Amino acid sequence: MGGEMRRREVRHGSALVLVFAFLGLLAVLAVAFAHLMSVERDASATEVQRVQVAFACEAGVHYAVARLRATAREDLIPDPSRDWYYAPAADGTLPALAGCERPSFPLGETGYSGSLLLERGRRALFRIRVLDTSAQLDVGEGGAALDRRLESLAGILGLQSDVGSRVAAAGVVAMKEDLLRVLTREEYAALEPYVTVHGVTDPTAIRSAVDPVTVVERYEVHPRPWVCVNTAPVPVLAAVFEGTAASRGALVAGPIGRDQALALARAVVERRTERPFATRYDLERFLLGTGRQAAGLTDLQAAALAVATDPELRPAHLNDDLEHYRPFDVAHLAETPTALGLLASGIYEITSEADLFEGEEGPIARGAIDAVVRIARVDPFTTQAQFEAAIVGRSEVRSRPEPLFERAGLT
């Protein structure tokens, strides 16, 4: 009988162990399930934040497009005093969007461009950077002249001087991110605001070339993008100016140095803050006068620069009996120039960055998106007649004839 009681106690003890083991397993499963639910809740909250930030970023892009369309209807000549213009830092470079003091379309003194009220008591603030693609160097242009300008731009930005040759080695650049094949991320981040692949070419630009048959120098059409003198930042303008040189017999204009190019670029930016350059003659008069003095250029250097920034063929300018005599034309330049234009390209690169807030705390999430939009089509033509002939049948097209001369007594 004692043995039977011991067997019953063993059976009861075994059942108790099984019960505790089962309860332990349930507890582990409960804890795991609770942890899983916590992870799922956090993941769901993170996804909600991501969607809200993405929504705010997209709202910023649409907001910028709407504002740019209104501006395009009002201004044929881009004015850097308008609120779409992304303000440079004191040294003329473009600051990073995050934490910049004055984004495009500034919302008071907040450092943002707009705000959105969202569900769950949250709000989003977005900041926008709008860059006119004609204010950048088009890396799709190619050629030795572009390599030299990119090297100049890299030097101005404190990067290695072989950037130009490395970009040339990258081959076809369909999007700016393709430059990461040959640039470090730090180099790309520094160069990105100043280059584009969406430049608009001027179909009337010319250059000099040697006929392979007659071995005689001739002029030929060479469409290429222009740089807008009214919107380009100091580093881009200086890269265009630096190295400009020309020679015509005994007349020699030595290359413009970097310090001269930077001084001239800053003078251009200071001048356009008063009023944008409205005509070619307005720009040329500045380069030959105030700009020449500010940069310490010789008369011949200023004359070479005037031709380089406006390389249209004007043989009459070589007649020294005329008041508007130029000692050089495009055939005398040391390299194919990058022309300066007065108009924006109509294509803009937009970066929209949003911060998500909840209560009075700092941002709980941040995101950014990039977009390229065409707001207007810009058609540069050499004459008003060519322009009017090309727009027959179009609606909502506005033209702005540019006078050939503004001096009294010249027509």
C-alpha positions in Angstrom: 0.0 0.0 0.0 2.9 2.3 0.8 4.3 1.7 -2.7 1.0 2.5 -4.4 0.8 5.8 -2.5 4.3 6.6 -3.6 3.4 5.9 -7.3 0.4 8.3 -6.9 2.6 11.0 -5.5 5.0 10.6 -8.5 2.1 10.8 -10.9 0.8 13.9 -9.2 4.3 15.5 -9.2 4.7 14.8 -12.9 1.4 16.4 -13.7 2.3 19.5 -11.7 5.6 19.8 -13.6 3.7 19.5 -16.9 1.3 22.2 -15.8 4.1 24.6 -14.8 5.9 23.9 -18.1 2.7 24.6 -20.0 2.1 27.8 -18.1 5.7 28.8 -18.7 5.3 28.2 -22.4 2.2 30.3 -22.4 4.0 33.0 -20.6 6.8 33.0 -23.1 4.3 33.1 -26.0 2.4 35.9 -24.3 5.6 37.9 -23.9 6.7 37.2 -27.5 3.2 38.1 -28.7 3.3 41.4 -26.7 6.7 42.2 -28.1 5.6 41.4 -31.6 2.6 43.7 -31.2 4.9 46.4 -29.9 7.2 46.0 -32.9 4.2 46.0 -35.2 2.8 49.1 -33.5 6.1 50.9 -33.8 6.5 49.8 -37.4 2.9 51.0 -38.1 3.7 54.4 -36.4 6.9 54.7 -38.4 5.1 53.9 -41.6 2.5 56.6 -40.8 5.3 59.1 -40.2 7.0 58.1 -43.4 3.7 58.6 -45.4 3.0 61.9 -43.7 6.6 63.2 -44.4 6.3 62.0 -48.1 3.0 63.7 -48.4 4.5 66.9 -47.0 7.4 66.7 -49.4 5.2 66.2 -52.4 3.0 69.1 -51.2 6.1 71.3 -51.2 6.9 70.4 -54.8 3.3 71.2 -56.0 3.4 74.4 -54.0 6.7 75.4 -55.7 5.3 74.5 -59.2 2.2 76.7 -58.6 4.3 79.6 -57.4 6.7 79.3 -60.3 3.9 79.3 -62.8 2.6 82.5 -61.4 6.1 84.0 -61.5 6.7 82.9 -65.1 3.6 84.8 -66.2 4.7 87.9 -64.6 8.5 88.0 -65.2 10.2 87.5 -68.6 13.5 88.4 -67.1 14.3 86.5 -63.9 14.7 88.7 -60.9 16.8 87.3 -58.0 14.9 89.5 -55.6 11.8 87.4 -56.1 11.0 84.9 -53.4 11.6 81.8 -55.6 15.3 82.5 -55.7 17.4 80.4 -53.4 19.6 82.8 -51.6 23.3 82.1 -51.5 25.5 82.4 -48.3 27.7 85.4 -47.6 30.5 83.9 -49.6 28.3 83.4 -52.7 28.0 79.6 -52.4 24.7 77.8 -52.1 24.0 76.6 -48.5 22.6 73.1 -47.7 18.8 73.1 -47.6 18.7 71.7 -44.1 19.0 74.6 -41.7 19.3 77.3 -44.3 18.1 80.8 -43.3 16.3 81.7 -46.4 14.8 78.9 -48.6 12.8 79.5 -51.7 9.4 81.0 -51.0 10.3 81.8 -47.3 7.5 81.6 -44.7 8.4 84.6 -42.6 11.6 84.1 -40.6 10.9 80.5 -39.8 13.5 79.0 -42.2 10.6 77.0 -43.9 8.5 77.6 -47.0 5.1 76.3 -45.9 3.2 74.1 -43.4 0.6 71.4 -43.3 -1.8 70.3 -40.5 -2.0 66.6 -40.4 -4.1 64.0 -38.4 -3.2 62.9 -34.9 -2.4 66.5 -34.0 0.7 66.6 -36.1 2.0 69.3 -38.4 4.6 69.3 -41.1 6.8 72.2 -42.1 8.6 72.0 -45.5 11.4 74.0 -47.0 12.1 74.3 -50.7 15.1 74.8 -52.9 14.4 76.0 -56.4 17.4 76.1 -58.9 17.1 77.4 -62.4 18.9 74.9 -64.6 20.4 77.8 -66.6 22.1 78.9 -63.4 24.2 75.7 -63.5 26.8 74.1 -65.7 25.4 71.4 -68.0 27.6 68.4 -67.6 26.0 66.8 -70.7 27.6 69.5 -72.9 31.0 67.7 -73.0 34.2 69.0 -74.5 37.5 70.4 -73.3 36.0 73.8 -72.5 33.5 72.1 -70.1 36.3 70.1 -68.5 38.2 73.3 -67.8 35.2 75.0 -66.3 34.4 72.1 -64.1 38.0 72.1 -62.9 37.7 75.8 -62.2 34.4 75.2 -60.3 36.0 72.5 -58.3 38.9 74.7 -57.4 36.6 77.5 -56.3 34.7 75.0 -54.1 37.9 73.6 -52.6 37.7 70.2 -54.4 40.4 68.4 -56.2 41.2 70.0 -59.6 40.8 66.7 -61.6 37.1 66.7 -61.2 36.6 67.9 -64.8 38.6 65.1 -66.3 36.9 62.5 -64.1 33.5 63.8 -65.1 34.6 63.6 -68.8 35.6 60.0 -68.1 32.2 59.2 -66.8 30.8 59.1 -70.4 27.1 59.8 -70.9 25.6 61.4 -67.9 21.8 60.9 -68.0 21.2 62.0 -64.5 23.3 63.8 -61.9 23.6 60.7 -59.7 25.6 59.1 -62.5 28.5 61.4 -61.4 28.8 59.2 -58.3 30.6 56.7 -60.6 33.6 59.0 -60.6 33.1 61.3 -57.6 33.0 60.6 -53.9 29.8 61.4 -52.0 31.5 64.4 -50.4 32.6 65.8 -53.8 29.1 65.1 -55.3 27.3 66.8 -52.4 29.5 69.9 -52.9 29.2 70.0 -56.7 25.5 69.0 -57.0 23.9 72.4 -56.7 26.1 73.9 -59.5 25.7 71.3 -62.2 22.7 69.9 -64.2 21.8 67.6 -67.0 18.7 69.6 -67.9 20.2 72.7 -69.6 18.4 74.2 -72.5 20.6 74.8 -75.6 20.7 78.0 -77.6 20.2 76.8 -81.3 21.8 80.0 -82.6 25.1 79.9 -80.8 28.2 79.8 -83.0 31.8 79.0 -82.9 34.8 79.2 -85.2 36.2 76.1 -86.8 38.7 75.2 -89.6 37.2 73.7 -92.7 38.9 70.3 -93.2 39.0 70.7 -97.0 40.0 74.3 -97.6 41.8 74.7 -94.2 40.1 78.1 -94.0 38.6 79.3 -90.7 34.9 79.5 -90.8 31.9 80.1 -88.5 29.5 77.3 -87.7 26.4 76.9 -85.6 27.2 75.1 -82.4 24.1 74.8 -80.2 25.0 74.6 -76.5 23.4 75.6 -73.1 23.7 79.1 -71.8 24.3 80.3 -68.2 21.8 82.9 -67.0 23.6 85.9 -65.7 20.6 86.9 -63.6 20.4 83.7 -61.6 23.8 81.9 -61.6 25.6 81.9 -58.3 29.1 83.3 -57.8 31.0 79.9 -58.3 29.3 79.2 -61.6 29.8 82.8 -63.0 33.5 82.7 -61.9 34.0 79.3 -63.6 32.6 80.8 -66.8 34.8 83.9 -66.6 38.1 82.3 -65.5 40.5 81.5 -68.3 38.9 83.7 -70.9 41.5 84.8 -73.4 41.7 86.1 -77.0 44.3 87.1 -79.5 44.1 88.9 -82.9 47.4 89.7 -84.4 49.2 92.1 -82.0 46.2 92.4 -79.8 46.4 89.9 -77.0 44.1 89.5 -74.0 45.7 87.3 -71.4 43.6 84.7 -69.5 41.4 86.0 -66.7 42.7 84.7 -63.4 40.6 83.1 -60.6 40.8 86.1 -58.3 39.7 88.4 -61.1 36.9 86.0 -62.1 35.6 85.8 -58.5 35.7 89.6 -58.1 33.8 90.0 -61.3 31.2 87.4 -60.4 30.6 89.1 -57.1 30.2 92.4 -58.9 27.6 90.9 -61.2 25.6 89.5 -58.3 25.8 92.9 -56.5 24.6 94.7 -59.7 21.7 92.4 -60.4 20.4 92.7 -56.8 19.6 96.3 -57.8 17.9 95.3 -61.0 18.4 92.3 -63.3 20.3 92.6 -66.6 17.5 93.3 -69.2 19.4 93.5 -72.5 22.7 92.4 -74.0 23.9 95.9 -74.2 23.1 96.4 -70.5 25.4 93.4 -69.8 28.1 94.4 -72.1 28.2 98.0 -70.8 28.6 96.6 -67.3 31.4 94.2 -68.3 33.3 97.0 -70.0 32.7 99.5 -67.2 31.9 98.7 -63.6 32.7 95.0 -63.9 36.1 95.7 -65.5 37.1 98.1 -62.7 35.9 95.7 -60.0 37.9 92.8 -61.3 40.9 94.8 -62.3 40.7 93.7 -66.0 42.5 95.3 -68.8 40.5 96.8 -71.7 41.4 93.9 -73.9 40.5 91.3 -71.3 37.1 93.0 -70.8 36.6 93.1 -74.6 37.4 89.4 -74.9 35.0 88.7 -72.0 32.2 90.7 -73.7 32.6 88.5 -76.8 32.9 85.2 -74.8 29.6 85.9 -73.0 27.8 86.9 -76.2 29.5 84.9 -79.0 27.0 85.9 -81.7 28.8 86.8 -84.9 28.7 90.6 -85.4 31.3 91.4 -88.1 30.4 95.1 -87.9 31.9 95.2 -84.4 35.3 94.7 -86.0 35.1 98.0 -87.8 37.1 100.4 -85.7 35.4 103.4 -87.4 32.2 102.5 -85.5 31.5 103.6 -82.0 30.6 100.0 -80.9 33.9 98.6 -82.2 35.1 95.3 -80.7 38.7 94.3 -81.1 37.7 90.6 -81.0 35.0 88.2 -82.2 34.4 84.6 -81.5 37.1 83.4 -83.9 39.8 85.1 -81.7 38.8 83.4 -78.4 41.1 80.7 -77.0 38.3 78.2 -76.5 34.6 77.7 -77.2 32.9 80.0 -74.7 29.9 79.4 -72.5 27.5 82.2 -73.4 25.7 84.2 -70.7 21.9 84.5 -71.3 19.4 86.9 -69.8 16.6 84.4 -69.4 15.9 81.5 -67.2 15.7 78.1 -68.9 12.1 77.5 -67.8 13.2 74.2 -66.3 13.8 74.0 -62.5 15.3 71.6 -60.1 13.2 71.5 -57.0 14.2 69.9 -53.7 11.5 69.7 -51.0 12.5 68.7 -47.5 9.9 68.3 -44.7 10.0 68.0 -40.9 7.2 66.3 -39.0 6.3 67.6 -35.6 4.1 66.3 -32.8 3.2 68.7 -29.9 6.0 71.0 -28.9 8.7 68.5 -29.4 11.4 68.8 -32.1 10.9 67.0 -35.4 10.1 63.3 -35.0 10.7 62.5 -38.7 12.3 64.1 -41.8 12.4 63.4 -45.5 13.2 64.9 -48.8 12.4 64.4 -52.5 13.9 65.9 -55.7 11.9 66.8 -58.8 12.7 68.4 -62.2 9.8 70.4 -63.7 9.4 72.4 -66.9 7.4 75.6 -66.1 7.9 77.4 -69.5 9.5 76.8 -72.8 12.2 79.3 -73.7 13.1 79.8 -77.4 16.1 82.0 -78.0 16.1 83.5 -81.5 18.4 86.0 -83.2 15.7 88.2 -84.6 12.1 89.2 -83.7 11.0 88.0 -87.2 12.4 84.5 -86.5 10.6 84.4 -83.2 7.3 85.5 -84.6 7.6 83.0 -87.5 8.1 80.2 -85.1 5.1 80.9 -82.8 2.4 81.1 -85.4 -0.6 79.2 -84.1 0.6 79.1 -80.5 -1.4 80.7 -77.8 -0.4 82.5 -74.6 3.0 83.3 -76.0 4.7 86.6 -75.0 7.7 88.1 -76.7 10.2 90.6 -75.5 12.1 92.3 -78.3 15.6 93.3 -77.4 16.8 96.6 -78.9 20.1 96.4 -80.8 21.4 99.6 -79.4 20.3 101.9 -76.6 22.8 104.7 -77.2 21.4 108.0 -78.4 21.8 108.5 -82.1 22.1 104.7 -82.9 19.2 102.8 -84.4 
